[in-house]
Amino acid sequence: MKVAAQELKPLDPKGDTVWFGVVDKDGNAVSVIQSIYHDFGSGIVAGDTGVLLQNRSSFFSLDPNHINHREPGKRTFHTFNPAMLMKDCRPFLVYSTMGGEGEPQT
């Protein structure tokens, strides 16, 4: 029988992005990226939850002349790329990368 690790040493806390993929015994799958973007994200904590809000929208612009401005139906540039390869309409591989502006190229 296979079991998950019981004890792990904490990783060096550098960086602000994490990716994880999970597949259950039934083949349900998820590919997730979580990032606060800068060291303290937006600097805003949601009420008394202790949850630090991210500021990934800082890549977008409200200036209509900016290449990355927001408008309905537009696919603006963003670095999040949680991915899932499908085969025969079922998840086959979950993958992604961290790395800021390098994520789309990676």
C-alpha positions as CSV (number, residue, x, y, z in Angstrom):
1,M,0.0,0.0,0.0
2,K,1.3,3.5,-0.9
3,V,1.0,6.3,1.6
4,A,1.8,10.0,1.6
5,A,4.9,11.3,3.3
6,Q,4.4,11.6,7.0
7,E,7.2,14.1,7.8
8,L,8.8,16.7,5.5
9,K,11.3,19.4,6.3
10,P,9.9,22.9,5.4
11,L,11.3,24.4,2.2
12,D,13.3,27.6,2.1
13,P,10.6,30.3,2.0
14,K,11.7,32.2,-1.1
15,G,9.4,33.2,-4.0
16,D,5.7,34.0,-4.0
17,T,4.2,31.5,-6.4
18,V,3.3,27.8,-6.0
19,W,1.8,25.3,-8.4
20,F,0.3,22.0,-7.6
21,G,-1.6,19.4,-9.5
22,V,-3.8,16.7,-8.0
23,V,-5.4,13.6,-9.6
24,D,-7.7,11.4,-7.6
25,K,-8.4,7.7,-7.9
26,D,-11.4,8.4,-10.3
27,G,-9.2,10.5,-12.7
28,N,-10.6,13.9,-11.6
29,A,-7.8,16.4,-11.9
30,V,-6.9,20.0,-11.1
31,S,-3.9,22.2,-12.0
32,V,-3.6,25.2,-9.7
33,I,-1.3,28.2,-9.4
34,Q,-1.4,30.5,-6.4
35,S,0.7,33.7,-6.3
36,I,0.6,36.9,-4.3
37,Y,3.0,38.5,-6.9
38,H,5.1,40.8,-4.7
39,D,6.4,40.0,-1.2
40,F,3.3,41.2,0.5
41,G,0.8,40.9,-2.4
42,S,-1.6,43.8,-2.3
43,G,-0.7,44.6,1.3
44,I,-4.4,44.0,2.2
45,V,-5.6,41.2,4.5
46,A,-9.3,40.1,4.0
47,G,-11.1,41.2,7.2
48,D,-9.9,39.1,10.2
49,T,-9.2,36.0,8.1
50,G,-5.5,36.4,7.9
51,V,-5.7,35.8,4.1
52,L,-3.3,38.1,2.3
53,L,-4.8,39.3,-1.0
54,Q,-2.8,39.0,-4.2
55,N,-2.1,41.8,-6.7
56,R,-1.7,39.9,-9.9
57,S,-4.0,42.4,-11.7
58,S,-1.1,44.9,-11.7
59,F,-0.2,43.5,-15.2
60,F,-3.4,45.0,-16.5
61,S,-4.1,48.6,-17.4
62,L,-7.2,50.8,-17.4
63,D,-5.5,53.1,-20.0
64,P,-7.4,52.3,-23.3
65,N,-4.1,53.0,-25.3
66,H,-2.1,50.4,-23.3
67,I,-1.5,47.0,-25.0
68,N,-2.7,45.2,-21.9
69,H,-5.8,47.2,-21.1
70,R,-9.0,45.4,-20.0
71,E,-12.0,45.2,-22.3
72,P,-14.8,42.7,-22.8
73,G,-13.7,39.6,-24.8
74,K,-10.0,40.6,-24.9
75,R,-7.4,38.0,-23.8
76,T,-4.8,40.2,-22.1
77,F,-1.3,38.9,-21.4
78,H,-0.9,37.2,-18.0
79,T,1.7,34.9,-16.6
80,F,-0.6,32.3,-15.0
81,N,-0.5,29.1,-17.0
82,P,-1.9,26.2,-15.0
83,A,-2.3,23.5,-17.7
84,M,-4.0,20.2,-18.3
85,L,-3.4,18.0,-21.3
86,M,-6.5,16.1,-22.3
87,K,-6.6,12.7,-24.1
88,D,-9.9,11.2,-25.2
89,C,-11.8,14.0,-23.4
90,R,-10.2,13.0,-20.1
91,P,-7.3,14.6,-18.1
92,F,-4.0,13.0,-19.1
93,L,-1.4,15.3,-17.6
94,V,-1.5,18.3,-15.3
95,Y,1.5,20.6,-15.4
96,S,2.7,24.2,-15.1
97,T,5.6,26.3,-14.0
98,M,6.4,29.2,-11.8
99,G,8.6,32.1,-12.9
100,G,6.8,35.4,-13.5
101,E,7.2,36.7,-17.0
102,G,9.0,33.5,-18.0
103,E,6.0,31.3,-17.3
104,P,4.4,31.5,-20.7
105,Q,7.7,30.7,-22.5
106,T,8.5,27.9,-20.1
